[in-house]
């Protein structure tokens, strides 16, 4: 059996820079909170997305109640908020609930090779 990294990464203050900012892959970060109903609705979508895009995009979750400084740093005002990082920079922001198909369509612009 092959050893694989977890499809869904749990972020914290200690691993945010290494997992997100220094990643060679694009990283989709789900900013969420346990009390957020729409965040709970998105859990299966985020888990499916992580599995389907493994190797193309890292998918990670950050609990804003436990890591308020990062939420403030990235100006998170509504939940759920998904930020897509590429080469350490935010390149896209998605606020609210979205279907898996819509998310994949949105992410494909950032993960597909650019035409020359």
C-alpha positions in Angstrom: 0.0 0.0 0.0 1.4 3.4 -0.9 1.8 6.0 1.8 -0.1 9.2 1.0 -0.3 12.6 2.7 -3.8 13.3 4.2 -6.2 14.6 1.6 -7.4 17.3 4.0 -4.9 19.2 6.0 -5.6 20.8 9.4 -4.0 24.2 9.7 -2.7 26.0 12.7 -0.4 28.9 13.5 2.6 26.7 13.4 2.1 25.0 10.0 0.4 27.7 8.0 3.5 29.0 6.4 5.0 25.6 5.5 1.7 24.1 4.3 0.2 27.2 2.5 2.7 29.9 1.8 5.7 27.7 0.9 3.6 25.1 -1.0 4.6 24.2 -4.6 0.9 23.4 -5.3 -2.0 25.8 -5.1 -3.7 25.6 -1.7 -7.4 26.1 -1.0 -7.9 27.1 2.6 -11.3 26.7 4.2 -11.7 29.3 7.0 -14.5 27.9 9.2 -15.9 27.8 12.7 -17.7 25.0 14.6 -20.8 27.3 15.3 -21.2 28.1 11.6 -24.1 26.2 10.0 -23.1 26.9 6.4 -19.5 25.7 7.3 -20.9 22.4 8.4 -22.9 22.1 5.2 -19.7 22.5 3.2 -17.8 19.8 5.1 -18.7 16.9 2.7 -17.9 19.2 -0.3 -14.5 20.2 1.0 -13.7 16.5 1.9 -14.7 15.4 -1.6 -12.8 18.2 -3.2 -9.6 17.3 -1.3 -9.8 13.7 -2.5 -10.7 14.5 -6.1 -7.9 17.1 -6.5 -5.2 15.4 -4.5 -1.9 16.0 -6.2 -3.2 19.1 -8.0 -4.4 21.3 -5.2 -3.8 21.0 -1.4 -7.1 21.5 0.5 -6.8 22.7 4.1 -9.1 23.9 6.9 -8.4 26.6 9.5 -10.7 27.0 12.5 -10.9 30.8 13.0 -12.0 30.5 16.7 -8.6 28.8 17.4 -6.5 31.0 15.1 -8.0 34.4 15.1 -4.8 36.2 14.1 -4.7 34.4 10.8 -8.4 35.2 10.2 -7.7 38.8 10.9 -4.6 38.8 8.7 -6.6 37.6 5.7 -9.6 39.9 6.4 -12.1 37.0 6.9 -15.4 38.7 7.5 -17.9 36.0 6.6 -18.0 32.2 6.9 -17.3 30.0 5.2 -14.6 31.8 3.2 -12.3 29.8 0.9 -9.0 31.4 -0.1 -6.9 30.0 -2.9 -3.2 30.6 -2.5 -0.7 30.2 -5.3 3.0 30.7 -4.7 2.1 32.1 -1.3 -0.3 34.7 -2.6 -4.1 34.9 -2.4 -5.4 34.6 -6.0 -9.1 33.9 -5.4 -11.7 34.2 -2.7 -15.0 32.4 -2.4 -17.5 33.3 0.2 -20.5 31.2 1.1 -21.7 27.8 0.2 -20.9 26.5 -3.3 -21.4 23.1 -5.0 -18.5 20.7 -5.7 -19.0 21.2 -9.5 -18.9 25.0 -9.2 -15.8 24.9 -6.9 -13.9 22.6 -9.4 -14.8 24.9 -12.3 -13.5 27.9 -10.3 -10.3 26.1 -9.3 -9.6 24.7 -12.8 -8.5 28.2 -14.0 -5.7 28.0 -11.4 -4.6 24.4 -11.8 -4.8 23.8 -15.5 -1.6 24.6 -17.5 -1.8 28.0 -19.0 -1.8 28.1 -22.8 1.3 29.6 -24.4 
